[in-house]
């Protein structure tokens, strides 16, 4: 019988941290690295409890463990392959004493024993439609039949009163996520629009930070690629990615 490590020889290297990947779990991508890197820079107070909602390989939980060494992190998913992989990655990184990996459906009410989280990160399903792809794991990772407001309610219901939520979504859907948060008393406080190239007229992704306070939001932008398709200095600086990785 093969071990999961043998089944998942491919890995993503972030600052010397090896994050193993598996063909049945959504691969580590730019979105997750941007979300975790951005969040680590904007959160000022160290969160006691962090939730990685829809952990996949565990990339967000692992990056939070490095950014906040004293925080307790909960990495949850509904996919058993993802949970096995995230647990293995936490163990390999020697942070399994601080990252608790478990099954949880974000669309269901939070369990009574769950803590109120000071910080929640989520790279939610992008496509809200009844037309799901043939690939089961792709359907689980990026498609949902639940509308945006149900996802937002599920996330915000798990926050502490002064808690913060950080997500990354397609830029064209950002307004819908903001509206869904406003309906339950949360407000967009920081926003970063992500462009593939500087010449692009529209961003591809949007990073959103939510909290209870109604304040004027801070807007920023980042460009991922230079004209020669190499990473920009701004992207490398934010994410800590090493060229060629």
C-alpha positions as CSV (number, residue, x, y, z in Angstrom):
1,X,0.0,0.0,0.0
2,X,1.4,3.4,-1.0
3,X,1.5,6.3,1.4
4,X,0.0,9.7,0.5
5,X,3.5,11.1,0.2
6,X,4.3,8.5,-2.4
7,X,1.0,9.3,-4.2
8,X,1.8,13.0,-4.1
9,X,5.4,13.4,-5.2
10,X,4.7,16.9,-6.7
11,X,5.2,19.8,-4.4
12,X,5.0,23.6,-4.3
13,X,8.0,25.3,-2.7
14,X,7.3,28.5,-0.8
15,X,10.2,30.0,1.1
16,X,11.6,26.5,1.7
17,X,8.2,25.1,2.8
18,X,7.3,22.1,0.7
19,X,3.6,21.8,0.1
20,X,2.8,18.4,-1.4
21,X,0.0,18.3,-4.1
22,X,-2.2,15.5,-5.3
23,X,-4.1,15.1,-8.6
24,X,-7.5,14.8,-6.7
25,X,-7.0,18.0,-4.7
26,X,-7.0,21.5,-6.2
27,X,-3.4,22.6,-6.9
28,X,-1.7,25.5,-5.2
29,X,-2.1,28.6,-7.3
30,X,-1.5,32.3,-7.5
31,X,-4.8,33.1,-5.8
32,X,-4.0,31.3,-2.5
33,X,-0.5,32.7,-2.4
34,X,-1.8,36.2,-2.9
35,X,-4.5,35.8,-0.3
36,X,-2.3,34.6,2.4
37,X,0.5,37.0,1.7
38,X,-1.8,40.0,1.6
39,X,-3.7,39.0,4.7
40,X,-0.4,38.5,6.7
41,X,0.5,42.1,5.9
42,X,-2.8,43.8,6.7
43,X,-3.7,42.1,9.9
44,X,-2.2,44.1,12.7
45,X,-3.2,42.2,15.9
46,X,-2.1,38.6,16.2
47,X,-5.3,36.4,15.9
48,X,-5.8,33.8,18.6
49,X,-7.9,31.6,16.3
50,X,-7.6,31.5,12.5
51,X,-9.9,29.5,10.2
52,X,-8.8,28.3,6.7
53,X,-12.2,27.6,5.2
54,X,-11.8,25.1,2.3
55,X,-8.2,24.2,3.0
56,X,-7.4,22.0,0.0
57,X,-3.7,21.2,0.3
58,X,-3.5,23.4,3.4
59,X,-1.5,26.2,1.8
60,X,-3.4,29.0,3.5
61,X,-3.1,27.3,6.9
62,X,0.6,26.7,6.5
63,X,1.3,30.3,5.4
64,X,-0.7,31.6,8.4
65,X,1.3,29.3,10.7
66,X,4.4,31.0,9.5
67,X,3.0,34.5,9.6
68,X,1.5,34.1,13.1
69,X,3.6,31.6,15.1
70,X,1.4,31.9,18.3
71,X,-2.0,31.4,16.6
72,X,-4.1,28.3,16.6
73,X,-5.3,27.4,13.1
74,X,-8.2,25.3,12.0
75,X,-8.1,24.0,8.5
76,X,-11.4,22.6,7.3
77,X,-12.8,21.1,4.1
78,X,-15.6,18.7,3.0
79,X,-13.3,16.7,0.8
80,X,-11.5,13.7,2.4
81,X,-8.6,13.7,0.0
82,X,-8.0,17.4,0.8
83,X,-8.1,16.7,4.5
84,X,-5.6,13.8,4.2
85,X,-3.3,16.0,2.1
86,X,-3.6,19.1,4.4
87,X,-2.9,16.9,7.5
88,X,0.2,15.4,5.8
89,X,1.5,18.9,4.8
90,X,1.0,20.2,8.3
91,X,2.9,17.2,9.8
92,X,5.7,17.5,7.2
93,X,6.1,21.2,8.1
94,X,6.2,20.3,11.8
95,X,3.2,22.6,12.6
96,X,0.6,19.9,13.1
97,X,0.5,20.8,16.8
98,X,-0.9,24.2,15.8
99,X,-3.0,23.3,12.8
100,X,-6.1,21.2,13.4
101,X,-7.5,19.6,10.2
102,X,-11.1,18.5,10.2
103,X,-14.3,18.1,8.2
104,X,-16.7,21.1,8.2
105,X,-19.3,22.2,5.8
106,X,-19.2,26.0,5.7
107,X,-22.8,26.2,4.5
108,X,-24.0,24.5,7.7
109,X,-24.4,26.3,11.1
110,X,-21.1,26.3,13.0
111,X,-20.7,23.5,15.6
112,X,-21.3,24.6,19.2
113,X,-17.8,23.7,20.2
114,X,-16.1,25.8,17.5
115,X,-14.3,28.9,18.6
116,X,-15.3,32.3,17.4
117,X,-12.5,33.1,14.9
118,X,-10.5,36.3,14.9
119,X,-9.5,35.8,11.3
120,X,-11.0,33.7,8.5
121,X,-9.4,33.2,5.1
122,X,-11.3,31.7,2.2
123,X,-10.6,31.1,-1.5
124,X,-14.3,30.3,-2.2
125,X,-15.9,28.6,-5.2
126,X,-15.9,31.1,-8.1
127,X,-18.7,29.6,-10.1
128,X,-22.2,29.6,-8.7
129,X,-24.2,27.5,-11.1
130,X,-26.0,24.2,-11.4
131,X,-23.8,23.2,-14.4
132,X,-21.0,21.4,-12.8
133,X,-17.8,20.1,-14.6
134,X,-17.3,16.4,-15.2
135,X,-14.3,16.3,-12.9
136,X,-15.6,15.7,-9.3
137,X,-12.7,17.4,-7.6
138,X,-12.8,20.4,-9.8
139,X,-16.5,20.7,-9.1
140,X,-15.9,20.6,-5.3
141,X,-13.1,23.1,-5.5
142,X,-14.3,25.9,-7.8
143,X,-18.0,25.3,-8.3
144,X,-21.0,25.7,-6.0
145,X,-24.7,25.4,-6.4
146,X,-25.1,27.7,-3.3
147,X,-25.5,31.4,-3.9
148,X,-22.9,33.9,-2.8
149,X,-25.0,35.2,0.1
150,X,-25.1,31.7,1.6
151,X,-21.3,31.4,1.5
152,X,-20.9,34.9,3.0
153,X,-23.4,34.1,5.8
154,X,-21.6,30.8,6.5
155,X,-18.2,32.6,6.8
156,X,-19.3,35.6,8.8
157,X,-21.4,33.5,11.3
158,X,-18.1,32.0,12.4
159,X,-16.3,35.3,13.2
160,X,-15.8,36.8,16.6
161,X,-17.4,40.2,17.1
162,X,-14.2,42.0,16.1
163,X,-13.1,39.3,13.7
164,X,-11.8,39.9,10.1
165,X,-12.6,38.0,6.9
166,X,-10.3,38.0,3.9
167,X,-11.2,36.4,0.6
168,X,-10.2,36.4,-3.1
169,X,-12.8,36.4,-5.8
170,X,-13.1,37.1,-9.5
171,X,-13.0,40.8,-9.9
172,X,-16.4,40.9,-11.7
173,X,-18.0,39.3,-8.7
174,X,-16.5,41.5,-6.0
175,X,-19.6,43.8,-5.8
176,X,-21.8,40.9,-5.1
177,X,-19.6,39.6,-2.3
178,X,-19.5,43.1,-0.8
179,X,-23.3,43.5,-1.0
180,X,-23.8,40.1,0.7
181,X,-21.5,41.2,3.6
182,X,-23.3,44.5,3.9
183,X,-26.7,42.7,4.4
184,X,-25.4,41.1,7.6
185,X,-23.6,44.1,9.0
186,X,-20.1,43.7,7.7
187,X,-18.2,46.2,5.5
188,X,-15.3,46.1,3.0
189,X,-12.4,47.8,4.7
190,X,-9.5,47.0,2.3
191,X,-9.5,46.0,-1.4
192,X,-6.7,45.0,-3.7
193,X,-7.4,44.5,-7.4
194,X,-5.1,42.0,-9.2
195,X,-4.1,42.6,-12.8
196,X,-2.3,40.0,-14.9
197,X,-0.4,42.7,-16.9
198,X,-0.1,46.5,-16.4
199,X,-1.8,47.1,-19.8
200,X,-4.9,45.2,-18.8
201,X,-8.0,47.4,-18.5
202,X,-9.7,45.2,-16.0
203,X,-8.4,43.2,-13.0
204,X,-8.7,39.5,-13.0
205,X,-9.1,38.9,-9.2
206,X,-10.0,41.0,-6.2
207,X,-8.8,40.6,-2.7
208,X,-11.4,41.8,-0.1
209,X,-11.0,42.4,3.6
210,X,-14.2,42.7,5.8
211,X,-14.9,43.9,9.3
212,X,-17.7,45.3,11.4
213,X,-16.6,48.9,11.3
214,X,-18.0,51.1,8.6
215,X,-15.0,53.0,7.3
216,X,-13.7,54.4,4.0
217,X,-12.1,51.4,2.4
218,X,-8.5,51.4,1.3
219,X,-7.9,50.6,-2.4
220,X,-4.8,49.2,-4.0
221,X,-3.7,47.3,-7.1
222,X,-1.0,44.8,-8.0
223,X,0.3,43.6,-11.3
224,X,1.6,40.0,-11.5
225,X,3.5,39.8,-14.8
226,X,5.9,42.1,-16.6
227,X,5.6,42.4,-20.4
228,X,8.2,39.6,-20.7
229,X,5.9,37.4,-18.6
230,X,8.3,37.3,-15.7
231,X,6.9,38.2,-12.2
232,X,6.9,41.9,-11.3
233,X,9.0,43.1,-8.4
234,X,5.8,44.1,-6.6
235,X,4.4,40.5,-6.8
236,X,7.7,39.0,-5.7
237,X,7.9,41.4,-2.8
238,X,4.3,40.8,-1.6
239,X,4.4,37.0,-1.9
240,X,8.0,36.1,-1.1
241,X,8.0,33.9,-4.2
242,X,11.5,33.2,-5.4
243,X,11.9,33.6,-9.2
244,X,11.9,30.2,-10.9
245,X,9.8,28.6,-8.1
